[in-house]
Amino acid sequence: MKKLSSILLACAAVFSLTSCEDEDKDRLDINQITTGAILRTIENLSATVDRSDPASSSMGAIVEFDDFLEDNTLESVDVYIQFIDTTPDENFEVQDVPEAFVTNIPASAFDATTTGNPTAAIIVNMGDALTALGITNDNLYGGDVFILRFVLKVTGGGEFTSTNVGSAIATSSAFRSPFRYSAAVVCPPLPGEWIIDMQDSYGDGWNGAKMSVTVGDTTTDYTISSAQGASAQYIIDVPVGTSALVFNYSAGDWESEVTWQITSPQGEVVADEGPDPPTGPVKLTLDFCTL
């Protein structure tokens, strides 16, 4: 009998399956499965890692075990963490800290759901992850990446993970079993009152131009209306613990009349642009990662 062709061919290392036609790429004939198992992602809990306080962050996923045969072959899940330092060294190479073992999740930690399949939330505190990797907060910088990897162990000695799963099993809507999750390091913005001062040299407003400010997950647009005329000032309150602060300028008409400044809570002017200010994300002179 022939192996699965096309998209399921990549899954041969994970499933011992027999014949299937191309039109059945994302289908499994349960009667033809002899062995194999997945950890279907119910919810990806990995977001970002706060550089200033990694222990306040975590990453992981809610996963559902499925061996398709209802044989209850789940034994345990080994959890590993890897750190990628994206800041190039003197040789302009990205540094990769070797993967470290974090913990083992036994089958007893999984609970049956309405589908009948065992489900568990596998979560790693990033403070514990740093300890396992042997690194500290000082090793972290914005843009660095953590990789969390699960190794599924089944009775009889089988192991399934990101290195022996095909792309169809890892990414398709039916299976969603990548065994691997990532989270980027972010540097929280300076909390407090940020000030945007806007000017229009002609005195008739910004004529469609605007400054969009994203605080956390909320974006608000600011401009000078025709009624305001020559200038406007806005105070942006950034609470402690805010995950992101982004200023983005969009051009309007008569850009030669437009100028603006952004002042940090420390009273430092961290951006001063115009006339004809550049469009797009505003580059601040303040590096949040050095705070």
LOVOZA-203716 format. One record per atom (N, C-alpha, C): residue in one letter; x, y, z. Coordinates in steps of 0.001 Angstrom, whole numbers, plus 500000, padded with zeros to 6 digits. Layout:
N
AXYZ/...
This chain:
291
M500838498803500000/M500000500000500000/M500871501244500000/K500424502267499335/K501248503467499213/K501090504402500396/K502121505193500644/K502077506217501697/K501212507390501248/L500824508211502208/L500043509396501863/L500819510274500901/S500136510818499912/S500794511701498957/S500496513145499291/S501149514030498510/S500927515480498623/S501116515972500038/I500115516707500561/I500331517449501804/I500497516554503013/L499916515360503016/L500058514482504169/L501318513621504113/L502030513667502992/L503273512928502915/L504249513381503974/A504239514696504265/A505141515256505274/A504813514761506668/C503667514133506820/C503247513675508144/C503602512226508400/A504283511567507464/A504556510147507604/A505339509830508854/A506176510795509318/A506958510560510534/A506094510573511771/V504918511171511657/V504048511279512818/V502938510237512788/F502448509914511605/F501367508954511493/F501759507821510552/S501533506594510979/S501694505464510091/S500352505244509411/L500187505858508236/L498911505842507533/L499076505127506195/T497951504675505641/T497992504067504323/T497234504922503344/S496844504351502195/S496491505133501016/S495429506193501226/C495583507263500411/C494661508392500461/C494796509146499149/E493709509654498592/E493758510406497349/E494087511868497622/D494554512596496604/D494939513994496762/D493795514859497273/E492560514532496837/E491451515362497271/E491145515198498749/D491780514251499412/D491562514006500835/D492722514538501665/K493389515568501191/K494606516062501826/K494453516312503318/D493368516961503718/D493200517329505114/D492248516406505853/R492047515211505314/R491171514249505972/R491986513047506425/L491538512415507473/L492181511194507941/L491154510074507942/D491524508939507385/D490678507755507462/D491040507045508756/I490184507198509765/I490477506658511088/I490756505159511029/N490109504482510097/N490279503025510008/N491655502625509515/Q492397503586508952/Q493700503261508393/Q494860503753509255/I494564504404510388/I495623504870511276/I496056503723512182/T497346503482512252/T497871502430513127/T498544502984514365/T499131504162514259/T499748504792515421/T499919506288515157/G500121507067516200/G500328508498516037/G499507509288517034/A499892510532517283/A499177511382518226/A499579512830517991/I498698513754518395/I498975515178518270/I498592515888519557/L499076517141519681/L498621518061520715/L497957519225519987/R496669519129519808/R495923520149519073/R495860521446519900/T496203522566519278/T496180523850519974/T494751524365520081/I494263524455521311/I492952525040521559/I493081526557521696/E494144527003522372/E494409528440522506/E495898528665522715/N496462529561521933/N497860529940522096/N497945531032523164/L498609530738524273/L498693531676525391/L499982532494525371/S500791532314524340/S502057533036524253/S501832534403523630/A502317535449524293/A502160536800523771/A503516537479523687/T503835538323524667/T505123538993524704/T505735538836526088/V507035539070526165/V507773538970527421/V508263540360527807/D507886540802528996/D508249542127529497/D509715542102529940/R510558542872529235/R511981542864529557/R512251543345530972/S511488544324531438/S511754544897532752/S511347543972533886/D510438543030533603/D509971542120534648/D509526540808534004/P510483539983533550/P510123538740532863/P509223537825533689/A509418537820535003/A508630536923535857/A507141537271535842/S506796538462535362/S505387538837535254/S504765538313533963/S505578537709533109/S505111537191531824/S505147535669531824/S504377535105530927/S504386533648530763/S504087533326529309/M504344532096528910/M503984531646527579/M503566530185527651/G502780529760526680/G502287528397526682/G501071528257525790/A500326527189526002/A499153526925525180/A498225525969525906/I496936526066525575/I495973525051525985/I495917524037524851/V496238522791525152/V496336521770524113/V495430520580524420/E495035519914523357/E494171518740523456/E494900517545522855/F495038516499523646/F495676515276523152/F494692514482522301/D495167513973521166/D494318513167520293/D495185512112519613/D494853510826519876/D495554509756519159/D494640509114518117/F493428509672517936/F492482509294516898/F491885507896517057/L492448507101517949/L491976505738518133/L491324505534519495/E491335506605520301/E490794506544521657/E491429505417522465/D492737505297522291/D493485504249522993/D494105504744524293/N493912506031524614/N494473506601525846/N495982506348525941/T496690506684524877/T498127506415524829/T498974507545525407/L498328508612525892/L499084509737526454/L499879509307527677/E501183509590527648/E502046509294528797/E502453510584529508/S503030511556528768/S503442512828529353/S503889513777528252/V504179515021528654/V504708516024527730/V505934516670528368/D507062516600527678/D508258517323528112/D508211518737527534/V508609519719528338/V508563521114527932/V509981521678527894/Y510348522287526760/Y511680522860526572/Y511548524342526216/I512578525109526546/I512611526530526217/I513934526873525540/Q513866527756524551/Q515049528209523820/Q515030529725523763/F516203530354523780/F516300531815523706/F517162532203522520/I516654533130521705/I517397533642520557/I517672535122520786/D518935535456520965/D519369536835521161/D519548537455519780/T518625538332519398/T518642538877518041/T519611540037517856/T520277540462518936/T521279541518518814/T522576540912518290/P523023541280517088/P524216540651516521/P525463540897517366/D526352539894517400/D527615540065518103/D528609540785517192/E529872540799517606/E530881541527516816/E531067540940515421/N530630539688515236/N530717539064513911/N529394539161513156/F528510539997513677/F527196540223513077/F526381538930512992/E526538538081514000/E525791536838514067/E524799536880515226/V523627536322514999/V522614536232516045/V522973535085516989/Q522870535340518280/Q523254534341519272/Q522062533474519669/D522305532185519745/D521262531223520068/D521667530470521330/V520928530709522434/V521218529998523686/V520640528594523576/P521414527553523864/P520934526173523719/P519627525929524467/E518798525115523885/E517505524769524472/E517697524095525833/A516783524391526754/A516866523842528103/A515549523165528478/F515641522095529237/F514457521402529738/F513840522215530869/V512506522346530863/V511820523116531900/V511063522206532857/T510206521345532308/T509387520505533181/T508766519367532384/N508202518401533110/N507460517298532503/N506016517369532996/I505077517305532066/I503650517338532398/I503095515917532268/P502712515266533364/P502214513890533274/P500795513835532723/A500390512670532290/A499042512493531751/A497982512857532781/S498303512678534048/S497334512969535109/S496981514455535199/A497810515324534586/A497535516764534597/A496532517160533519/F496192516233532638/F495219516482531581/F493821516102532067/D492834516918531722/D491452516649532085/D490632516376530832/A489662515477530938/A488792515177529812/A487865516353529544/T487610516628528264/T486704517717527876/T485423517130527296/T484578518012526776/T483321517550526185/T483565516675524962/T484733516828524338/T485055515985523183/T485541514613523616/G485851514492524903/G486377513229525399/G487883513141525343/N488530514141524746/N489981514131524638/N490619514847525828/P491737514338526358/P492413514998527488/P492961516369527072/T492748517359527931/T493170518728527641/T493910519313528840/A494926520144528564/A495680520787529650/A496188522140529194/A496343523041530156/A497006524324529915/A498461524163530339/I499370524213529375/I500798524082529659/I501401525482529607/I501765525997530759/I502207527389530879/I503556527442531582/V504464528239531060/V505796528406531642/V505975529855532061/N506296530088533329/N506624531424533797/N507997531798533244/M508133533024532732/M509386533390532076/M510528533600533060/G510210533854534327/G511268533878535333/G511883532500535481/D511034531452535498/D511524530070535555/D512279529712534277/A511819530255533147/A512491529982531877/A513908530542531879/L514091531758532408/L515425532354532475/L516344531508533352/T515806531009534469/T516599530160535361/T517031528890534639/A516116528270533910/A516438527040533184/A517499527281532114/L517445528443531476/L518397528772530412/L519728529284530952/G519747529688532232/G520970530226532817/G521278531642532367/I520222532433532087/I520423533822531685/I519654534733532643/T519900536038532541/T519249537015533422/T518549538088532587/N517890539009533283/N517228540127532607/N518199540911531736/D519461540979532149/D520454541761531412/D520714541190530023/N520388539913529816/N520580539294528505/N519458539638527533/L518378540224528036/L517203540473527209/L517228541864526591/Y516691541953525372/Y516544543231524700/Y515339543121523771/G514756544251523434/G513585544241522566/G513841543523521254/G512941542626520885/G513075541866519650/G513655540489519834/D514269540202520996/D514732538847521273/D513534537902521309/V513784536612521123/V512680535656520978/V512889534440521867/F511808534014522502/F511781532740523225/F510973531739522394/I511458530491522342/I510762529414521654/I510418528335522669/L509137528024522779/L508672526965523671/L508365525744522820/R508873524566523235/R508674523348522447/R508143522224523335/F507134521530522835/F506570520386523535/F507034519090522864/V507331518100523684/V507622516752523190/V506565515825523775/L505685515330522917/L504607514450523349/L505124513014523422/K504980512404524596/K505379511011524786/K504129510146524946/V504114509043524206/V502980508125524286/V503460506769524792/T502515506004525286/T502863504674525783/T503415503830524639/G504417503052524963/G505080502258523933/G506353502900523435/G506636504128523932/G507924504753523615/G507916505750522487/G506783506037521859/G506751507000520770/G506869508434521257/E507524509293520467/E507669510710520787/E507349511536519543/F506573512602519721/F506195513473518620/F506450514923519019/T507087515678518101/T507428517071518382/T507559517836517071/S508039519074517135/S508093519931515953/S509052519421514889/T509986518567515264/T510984518089514300/T510514516883513503/N509411516268513896/N508938515117513118/N507445515201512802/V506959516442512717/V505564516652512334/V505521517346510985/G504602516940510137/G504469517553508830/G503729518874508895/S503861519692507854/S503263521025507852/S501747520967507922/A501133519941507334/A499673519842507375/A499174519646508795/I499859518826509547/I499472518584510934/I499761519817511783/A500861520492511501/A501270521641512312/A500360522842512118/T499900523075510891/T499243524348510595/T497796524262510138/S497326523104509719/S495965523043509186/S494934523292510277/S493778523785509887/S492739524107510852/S492213522877511576/A492359521719510956/A491852520495511572/A492746519994512697/F494055520225512583/F494993519617513532/F495686520626514449/R496189521726513886/R496787522812514677/R497749522277515746/S498701521490515310/S499607520850516267/S501067521141515933/P501522522388516155/P502909522730515806/P503936522258516823/F503500521963518065/F504397521581519162/F505384522699519518/R505230523875518935/R506238524932519064/R505551526289519064/Y505943527157520015/Y505315528466520156/Y506405529501520439/S506164530743520037/S507180531778520219/S506604532992520918/A507472533761521568/A507101535010522212/A508282535971522114/A508009537217521737/A509062538216521585/A509223539032522863/V510442539483523102/V510734540364524229/V510358541792523846/V509615542463524712/V509255543860524480/V509740544707525643/C509997545962525357/C510435546906526385/C509292547876526648/P508668547797527813/P507508548647528101/P507860550123528017/P506935550929527510/P507189552379527406/P507213553034528781/L507830554191528828/L507882554972530053/L506473555426530425/P505992555058531615/P504644555479531997/P504597556954532378/G503401557514532339/G503217558917532711/G502537559701531609/E502649560999531652/E501987561875530687/E502937562262529549/W502595561799528358/W503314562169527150/W502568563339526501/I503298564270525928/I502674565474525361/I502982565568523866/I501944565800523090/I502124566093521661/I501744567549521435/D502700568329520941/D502447569719520545/D502409569781519024/M501348570345518480/M501164570418517032/M501048571879516596/Q501627572181515436/Q501528573543514891/Q501166573486513398/D500455574510512952/D500178574718511536/D500506576161511216/S501504576387510383/S502019577742510170/S501023578657509466/Y500096578103508691/Y499106578932508005/Y497925579263508914/G497681578389509902/G496638578682510871/G495266578143510536/D495205577178509595/D493885576641509220/D493748575151509540/G494539574655510478/G494466573238510839/G495352572370509971/W495292571073510228/W496215570153509563/W495710569600508238/N494527569954507820/N494026569599506488/N494154568099506188/G493694567278507116/G493687565827506901/G494841565082507532/A495904565758507924/A497020565088508590/A496601564687510010/K497233563663510545/K496889563224511903/K498044562448512511/M498047562405513836/M498986561579514594/M498160560492515280/S498413559235514926/S497732558107515551/S498615557576516666/V498045557461517860/V498806557010519023/V498188555716519545/T499000554674519612/T498556553380520136/T499123553196521532/V498240553060522510/V498626552798523894/V498064551422524248/G498953550449524416/G498485549082524615/G497802548579523364/D496498548297523446/D495729547809522301/D494781548858521733/T494864550096522225/T493924551142521823/T494623552226521003/T494066552553519850/T494629553580518978/T493676554772518897/T494224555981519076/T493449557221519019/T494129558192518057/D493336558892517261/D493867559857516298/D493788561271516866/Y494844562062516606/Y494906563451517059/Y495285564333515871/T494726565540515831/T495023566459514746/T494755567889515214/I494982568865514324/I494557570250514559/I493358570492513655/S492218570748514241/S491026571025513445/S491098572443512880/S490250572724511911/S490224574083511350/S489790575090512412/A488955574645513342/A488516575545514419/A489661575859515377/Q490541574881515594/Q491695575125516476/Q492710576031515801/G492795575944514480/G493626576871513725/G495103576561513711/A495902577281514491/A497362577252514366/A498046576219515248/S497393575758516317/S498103574858517223/S497127574033518063/A497658572955518621/A496897572116519552/A497895571336520390/Q497476571007521598/Q498309570193522473/Q497451569063523054/Y498041567877523086/Y497334566720523632/Y498225566018524647/I497609565560525722/I498323564810526752/I497886563352526664/I498853562465526508/I498601561029526382/I499015560365527681/D498070559777528386/D498370559104529655/D498734557648529379/V499945557276529772/V500418555900529593/V500513555248530972/P499601554339531292/P499611553699532616/P500821552796532810/V501172552558534056/V502227551592534395/V501806550219533885/G502736549510533279/G502443548172532773/G501939548136531355/T501843549303530686/T501398549336529291/T502383548577528410/S501852547734527535/S502705546873526721/S503304547581525512/A502643548627525021/A503144549270523801/A502726550732523746/L503597551543523163/L503306552944522873/L503890553254521506/V503022553535520542/V503469553772519169/V502824555042518635/F503655555923518078/F503178557135517414/F503317556916515906/N502271557218515156/N502310557032513707/N501705558267513032/Y502494558928512172/Y502034560159511528/Y501531559869510112/S500343560397509791/S499765560287508447/S499650561678507840/A500105561808506609/A500149563119505953/A498777563556505453/G498617564876505308/G497419565462504704/G497836566410503599/D497072567454503388/D497441568479502405/D498303569549503075/W499094570273502266/W499908571380502739/W500855570957503866/E501637569924503589/E502576569389504580/E503669570384504955/S503915571339504084/S504944572343504379/S504550573246505541/E503271573185505959/E502799574007507079/E502854573260508419/V503131571958508378/V502964571093509551/V504271570896510315/T504224571095511633/T505326570730512532/T504720570121513798/W505520569320514500/W505055568743515765/W506231568263516609/Q505975568181517926/Q506972567695518876/Q506288566718519847/I507073565744520313/I506598564799521332/I507537564900522527/T506950565085523709/T507729565227524940/T507406564066525872/S508457563455526435/S508279562307527328/S507859562768528718/P507418561850529581/P507071562211530963/P508245562791531743/Q509468562559531259/Q510656563116531903/Q510921564550531480/G510082565081530572/G510261566451530101/G511234566578528952/E511618565462528343/E512573565473527238/E511828565418525911/V512190566308524984/V511621566271523639/V512275565110522886/V511475564081522598/V512026562853522013/V511720562742520522/A510973563696519958/A510740563758518517/A510351565182518167/D510940565718517093/D510688567099516668/D510783567112515147/E509621567212514468/E509601567059513018/E508841568197512339/G509155568402511050/G508493569374510208/G509344570622510003/P508968571428509014/P507894571187508049/P508162569944507177/D507112569493506484/D507164568258505692/D507661567080506528/P506989566749507635/P507444565647508482/P507308564301507773/P508161563345508110/P508068562022507484/P506803561295507934/T506229560523507039/T505048559735507387/T505467558371507941/G504527557723508644/G504787556395509195/G505119556450510674/P505603555326511218/P505943555269512642/P506987556310513010/V506784556951514142/V507689558001514601/V508865557369515339/K510053557756514956/K511254557249515612/K511618558175516768/L511482557655517992/L511800558443519182/L513287558356519501/T513827559411520091/T515224559367520525/T515374558612521844/L514257558255522467/L514281557538523739/L514146556042523468/D515116555246523949/D515090553791523794/D514498553180525056/F513299552633524940/F512630552052526126/F513443550923526759/C514251550255525952/C515014549108526475/C516169549535527377/T516495550807527380/T517597551269528232/T517093551884529521/L515792551938529709/L515217552540530903/L515373551620532113/
